[in-house]
Amino acid sequence: MTYKTGTIGAFMKWTKRVVADTDAAKDTPKRWFDSDATAARALGGATSPEAMVKLLSEQNLQLLRLIASKRPSSLHELATLSHRQESNLSRTLRKLREAGIVDFEKGPGRTRAPRLTARRVTLDLDLEGPSSVVSVERRPTVA
């Protein structure tokens, strides 16, 4: 997805220009961020729409709902709850983490508890060109 980085001041200046002349927005990206790092966090990295569709299979959506509702304390507990092998779960959770959908909370010893970090995933498919986009909306963090 194309986006623009800049300061709040630059965004305000651009907005005022667009209000006066709507053609000024024609070729400008619709999403603005203060830095590339913020954009990467907001957009969920470089997961392609095709890969995201495969990753969000019905089985994996059930897994994500299970993580959100049961909050398992470890990969082992999630394997028990989901009736899936730990090795397969580990691989799936790694891909979901790379896509910005889950992360792990450190537990006692070497345990890691999977946690849902995304609230919503949006696929914006361009049916006429190569500019399809995946965006991942993060859940609010609780301190």
BAMARKOL-483013 format. One line per 5 residues: number of its first residue (from 1); their letters; for each residue x, y, z of N, C-alpha, C. Coordinates in pm, 1 decimal. Layout:
NUM) a) X/Y/Z/X/Y/Z/X/Y/Z; ...
***
This chain:
1) mtykt) 83.9/-118.0/0.0/0.0/0.0/0.0/87.8/123.4/0.0; 49.6/220.1/-76.3/124.8/344.9/-73.7/71.8/431.6/39.6; 162.4/498.6/105.1/128.1/588.8/213.6/231.3/700.8/212.7; 204.1/801.9/291.1/294.3/915.9/298.3/332.7/936.7/443.5; 457.5/969.4/466.0/500.4/1002.9/601.4/524.0/1153.2/608.8
6) gtiga) 499.4/1207.7/724.6/521.5/1350.6/744.2/474.0/1394.8/880.7; 496.6/1520.1/908.9/456.2/1576.6/1037.9/308.6/1612.4/1035.8; 254.5/1636.9/1153.0/115.6/1682.2/1163.5/99.5/1814.3/1088.3; 200.0/1900.4/1101.3/196.4/2029.7/1031.8/186.7/2012.8/881.3; 265.4/1921.3/825.3/261.8/1896.2/681.3/125.5/1840.9/639.4
11) fmkwt) 70.1/1751.9/722.8/-61.1/1695.9/692.5/-168.2/1805.1/694.9; -161.0/1893.3/793.4/-258.9/2002.7/802.2/-247.7/2095.4/681.6; -125.3/2125.5/642.6/-102.8/2212.3/526.0/-160.6/2147.4/400.2; -136.2/2018.3/381.7/-188.9/1944.9/267.1/-342.2/1945.0/270.1; -400.6/1921.1/388.5/-545.9/1918.1/401.8/-607.5/2051.3/360.1
16) krvva) -547.8/2161.3/403.9/-599.4/2293.5/367.1/-591.2/2315.0/215.7; -482.9/2267.6/155.5/-466.4/2281.1/11.2/-573.1/2199.2/-63.0; -601.3/2079.8/-13.8/-700.8/1993.1/-77.6/-841.2/2052.1/-63.8; -870.0/2114.2/49.1/-1000.5/2177.3/66.3/-1019.5/2285.9/-39.5; -913.6/2360.3/-65.4/-920.5/2467.3/-165.9/-918.5/2412.6/-308.6
21) dtdaa) -848.8/2300.3/-329.4/-834.1/2244.6/-465.1/-836.0/2092.2/-455.1; -951.8/2032.0/-477.6/-965.2/1886.6/-460.0/-876.6/1806.0/-554.3; -838.1/1863.5/-666.8/-748.4/1791.9/-758.4/-610.2/1769.6/-697.8; -575.7/1846.1/-594.5/-444.6/1832.2/-529.6/-430.2/1695.5/-462.1; -542.0/1631.3/-428.7/-537.9/1501.2/-360.9/-536.2/1384.2/-457.0
26) kdtpk) -548.9/1412.1/-584.2/-566.1/1307.8/-684.4/-461.9/1196.2/-677.7; -335.2/1231.8/-672.5/-229.2/1131.2/-675.0/-159.1/1113.2/-541.3; -219.4/1160.6/-434.5/-158.7/1151.3/-302.2/-216.6/1031.9/-227.8; -133.4/953.4/-160.9/-183.6/840.0/-83.2/-286.9/884.7/19.6; -380.8/797.9/48.6/-488.9/830.2/141.4/-452.5/805.4/287.1
31) rwfds) -339.2/742.0/311.4/-298.5/713.6/450.3/-168.8/784.7/479.6; -165.0/854.6/591.1/-48.0/930.2/635.5/-1.2/876.7/770.2; 131.4/873.6/788.7/190.1/827.7/914.6/304.9/920.4/950.9; 339.3/920.3/1078.6/450.1/1005.8/1122.6/586.4/945.5/1091.0; 590.7/813.3/1067.7/717.5/747.8/1034.9/690.2/616.0/963.1
36) dataa) 793.4/562.5/899.2/779.0/432.5/833.4/753.0/321.9/935.6; 812.3/336.8/1055.4/791.4/236.2/1160.3/644.8/231.9/1202.2; 582.0/348.0/1217.6/439.9/353.8/1252.5/356.1/292.3/1141.0; 391.6/321.3/1016.6/318.0/264.9/902.7/327.9/113.1/902.7; 446.4/60.1/928.0/464.6/-85.6/929.4/379.8/-149.6/1038.2
41) ralgg) 375.8/-86.2/1157.5/292.6/-139.9/1265.7/144.4/-133.4/1228.7; 101.0/-22.3/1172.9/-40.3/-5.0/1139.2/-83.9/-93.1/1023.2; 3.6/-110.9/927.4/-32.4/-186.6/807.9/-2.4/-334.9/819.8; 63.3/-374.8/928.4/85.6/-516.3/953.6/195.0/-579.8/870.8; 291.4/-503.1/826.7/403.8/-560.2/753.4/372.4/-580.9/607.4
46) atspe) 443.1/-672.7/547.4/436.1/-688.3/402.1/363.6/-815.9/360.9; 262.5/-855.7/435.9/188.9/-975.8/401.4/101.4/-946.8/279.7; 112.6/-1029.2/178.1/33.4/-1008.2/57.1/-112.4/-1045.2/83.7; -204.1/-987.1/7.4/-344.8/-1025.1/23.7/-367.5/-1174.6/1.9; -297.2/-1231.9/-94.7/-313.7/-1375.0/-122.5/-270.0/-1459.0/-2.7
51) amvkl) -156.6/-1421.8/56.0/-107.1/-1495.0/173.0/-201.2/-1477.7/291.7; -257.2/-1356.4/307.3/-348.3/-1330.9/419.2/-476.8/-1413.2/404.1; -527.7/-1424.2/283.6/-648.3/-1504.7/260.9/-622.3/-1649.9/301.2; -506.9/-1703.7/262.2/-471.8/-1841.2/299.5/-453.4/-1854.0/450.8; -389.0/-1753.9/510.6/-361.1/-1758.3/654.1/-488.9/-1750.8/737.1
56) lseqn) -586.8/-1677.3/688.4/-711.5/-1661.0/762.5/-816.3/-1763.5/719.8; -773.9/-1888.6/717.2/-865.4/-1999.1/687.0/-967.1/-2010.9/800.7; -1073.3/-2083.5/776.8/-1175.1/-2101.1/880.7/-1114.3/-2163.9/1006.7; -1024.7/-2259.9/988.1/-959.9/-2325.7/1102.5/-876.3/-2225.1/1182.2; -804.1/-2137.0/1112.8/-721.6/-2038.4/1182.9/-806.4/-1927.6/1245.6
61) lqllr) -919.3/-1893.5/1184.2/-1010.2/-1796.4/1245.9/-1066.8/-1852.9/1376.0; -1098.8/-1982.3/1375.7/-1144.8/-2047.3/1499.2/-1035.2/-2043.3/1605.2; -911.2/-2064.3/1562.3/-797.8/-2058.7/1653.8/-784.7/-1918.5/1715.4; -798.7/-1815.9/1633.8/-788.8/-1678.0/1683.5/-901.3/-1646.6/1782.2; -1021.2/-1694.1/1752.5/-1133.2/-1673.3/1845.9/-1107.9/-1746.5/1978.2
66) liask) -1047.4/-1864.0/1969.6/-1013.6/-1941.1/2088.5/-909.6/-1867.0/2173.1; -808.9/-1810.8/2108.4/-705.8/-1733.2/2179.9/-769.9/-1613.3/2248.6; -859.7/-1545.3/2179.8/-924.4/-1426.6/2236.4/-1015.6/-1462.1/2353.3; -1090.2/-1570.0/2341.8/-1188.3/-1602.3/2446.0/-1129.1/-1678.3/2565.1; -1037.4/-1770.1/2540.9/-983.9/-1855.1/2648.9/-852.6/-1804.5/2708.1
71) rpssl) -781.1/-1718.6/2633.5/-651.5/-1665.8/2677.9/-560.7/-1776.2/2735.1; -523.2/-1874.5/2651.5/-439.8/-1984.8/2700.8/-305.9/-1934.3/2753.5; -256.2/-2002.5/2855.5/-132.5/-1958.2/2921.5/-6.2/-2011.2/2853.7; -24.3/-2098.6/2754.3/93.0/-2154.0/2685.9/50.5/-2214.4/2552.7; 150.2/-2243.4/2471.3/127.1/-2311.0/2344.3/68.7/-2450.2/2369.4
76) helat) 118.1/-2516.5/2472.4/68.4/-2649.9/2507.9/-81.4/-2644.3/2540.9; -120.7/-2545.6/2620.6/-263.1/-2532.6/2656.0/-347.6/-2503.9/2531.6; -296.3/-2419.5/2442.3/-369.0/-2390.0/2318.5/-382.1/-2515.8/2232.9; -277.7/-2596.8/2227.7/-282.8/-2722.3/2150.9/-391.5/-2813.8/2206.7; -401.3/-2820.3/2338.5/-503.7/-2902.7/2402.7/-643.2/-2849.6/2371.6
81) lshrq) -661.2/-2718.3/2384.4/-791.8/-2657.2/2359.2/-835.3/-2670.3/2213.3; -739.3/-2659.6/2122.6/-771.9/-2658.7/1979.6/-765.3/-2797.1/1913.7; -713.9/-2896.0/1988.1/-697.1/-3031.5/1934.2/-605.1/-3030.1/1812.0; -500.2/-2949.4/1819.7/-401.1/-2941.9/1711.5/-264.0/-2972.8/1769.9; -173.8/-3019.2/1685.3/-38.3/-3051.2/1730.3/39.9/-2922.4/1756.5
86) esnls) 122.2/-2925.7/1861.3/201.5/-2807.6/1896.8/290.8/-2761.3/1782.3; 351.4/-2855.6/1708.8/441.4/-2817.0/1599.6/365.3/-2741.0/1490.2; 244.7/-2786.2/1457.2/164.0/-2717.0/1357.1/118.2/-2581.4/1409.0; 78.4/-2578.5/1535.0/35.8/-2451.7/1595.6/149.5/-2350.9/1597.6; 266.0/-2396.9/1631.3/382.8/-2308.9/1638.5/408.2/-2243.9/1502.9
91) rtlrk) 400.6/-2322.4/1399.1/422.8/-2270.9/1263.0/313.2/-2170.0/1225.1; 188.5/-2203.1/1254.6/76.5/-2114.0/1223.3/87.2/-1984.1/1302.6; 118.4/-1994.5/1431.2/128.7/-1874.8/1514.8/244.8/-1786.6/1471.5; 353.0/-1846.5/1422.7/465.7/-1767.3/1372.7/420.9/-1682.8/1253.5; 345.1/-1744.7/1162.5/295.0/-1671.7/1045.5/196.4/-1562.6/1087.1
96) lreag) 110.4/-1593.3/1184.1/14.6/-1493.5/1233.3/87.2/-1378.4/1303.7; 197.4/-1411.0/1369.6/276.7/-1306.1/1434.4/343.1/-1216.8/1328.0; 398.5/-1276.5/1224.9/461.2/-1200.0/1116.9/359.7/-1108.6/1048.0; 234.0/-1150.5/1045.3/128.2/-1070.2/983.6/75.4/-963.5/1078.3; 121.9/-964.8/1204.1/79.2/-863.9/1300.1/-52.3/-894.1/1369.1
101) ivdfe) -92.9/-1020.7/1368.4/-223.2/-1058.5/1423.9/-212.3/-1111.2/1566.5; -105.8/-1183.4/1596.5/-84.2/-1233.6/1732.4/57.0/-1197.5/1777.9; 76.4/-1207.0/1908.0/209.2/-1194.4/1966.4/211.9/-1287.2/2086.3; 323.5/-1288.8/2158.1/336.4/-1379.0/2272.2/370.6/-1300.9/2396.8; 306.1/-1338.2/2506.1/334.8/-1283.5/2638.0/428.0/-1381.7/2707.2
106) kgpgr) 531.0/-1330.6/2770.2/623.9/-1416.9/2842.3/554.1/-1472.6/2966.1; 568.6/-1602.8/2985.3/508.4/-1668.5/3100.2/616.7/-1722.7/3191.9; 579.0/-1804.0/3289.4/678.2/-1862.8/3379.9/772.5/-1956.6/3305.0; 898.0/-1952.0/3339.9/997.3/-2037.3/3273.9/1011.2/-2000.3/3127.7; 998.3/-2099.3/3041.3/1011.7/-2075.7/2897.1/877.6/-2067.2/2825.9
111) trapr) 768.8/-2065.1/2901.0/637.1/-2062.0/2836.9/609.2/-1924.6/2776.2; 533.7/-1929.3/2667.9/488.1/-1806.5/2602.2/338.7/-1822.6/2576.0; 263.4/-1721.3/2616.0/118.5/-1726.7/2598.2/79.0/-1649.2/2473.2; 11.3/-1714.6/2378.3/-31.6/-1643.2/2257.8/-140.3/-1542.2/2292.1; -129.5/-1423.0/2234.0/-227.6/-1317.8/2257.4/-266.2/-1254.2/2123.9
116) ltarr) -392.8/-1227.6/2108.6/-442.8/-1160.7/1990.1/-405.0/-1012.9/1999.2; -335.2/-962.2/1898.4/-296.2/-820.7/1898.6/-373.8/-740.1/1795.3; -439.3/-806.2/1703.0/-516.9/-736.7/1600.6/-664.5/-741.0/1635.9; -732.6/-637.7/1598.5/-877.3/-632.5/1618.1/-949.7/-665.3/1488.4; -890.7/-622.9/1378.1/-955.8/-638.3/1248.4/-849.2/-646.6/1140.0
121) vtldl) -875.3/-727.3/1037.8/-788.8/-735.7/920.2/-873.4/-694.6/800.9; -820.4/-604.2/720.9/-893.7/-555.7/604.8/-815.4/-588.6/478.1; -882.9/-648.1/382.0/-822.8/-676.9/252.0/-885.0/-579.6/152.0; -802.0/-501.4/88.8/-846.2/-406.9/-13.6/-792.7/-459.7/-145.9; -879.0/-528.4/-220.3/-836.1/-595.3/-342.3/-860.1/-506.7/-463.9
126) dlegp) -752.8/-479.2/-536.5/-760.0/-401.9/-659.8/-780.8/-501.8/-773.2; -899.3/-503.9/-829.3/-931.9/-601.7/-932.7/-878.9/-563.4/-1070.4; -827.7/-441.7/-1082.3/-777.3/-396.8/-1211.9/-626.6/-375.9/-1215.0; -561.2/-387.0/-1103.7/-417.9/-360.5/-1102.7/-347.7/-426.4/-986.0; -220.1/-394.9/-965.9/-138.3/-461.2/-864.7/-139.1/-394.0/-727.2
131) ssvvs) -231.9/-302.8/-701.1/-222.2/-227.5/-575.7/-314.3/-279.5/-466.0; -332.2/-409.9/-454.3/-409.4/-467.2/-344.5/-333.9/-447.7/-214.2; -408.9/-435.3/-103.8/-349.8/-399.5/24.1/-411.0/-481.7/136.9; -327.7/-513.4/234.0/-373.2/-574.3/358.2/-342.0/-475.7/469.1; -440.0/-446.9/554.2/-411.0/-364.2/671.1/-460.9/-437.0/794.9
136) verrp) -386.0/-424.3/902.5/-418.7/-489.8/1028.4/-441.3/-381.1/1132.3; -562.9/-378.2/1187.7/-596.2/-280.4/1290.9/-564.3/-342.2/1426.7; -476.0/-276.7/1500.0/-434.1/-329.7/1630.3/-539.3/-308.8/1736.8; -539.9/-398.5/1832.6/-625.8/-383.0/1949.4/-562.8/-278.1/2039.1; -643.8/-204.1/2112.6/-585.5/-107.8/2207.3/-503.6/-182.2/2312.1
141) tva) -388.5/-129.4/2344.3/-304.4/-192.8/2446.8/-345.3/-142.9/2583.4; -347.5/-233.6/2678.7/-383.9/-199.1/2815.9/-257.8/-203.5/2898.7; -224.3/-91.9/2961.1/-100.5/-84.4/3039.9/-118.4/-140.7/3177.7
***
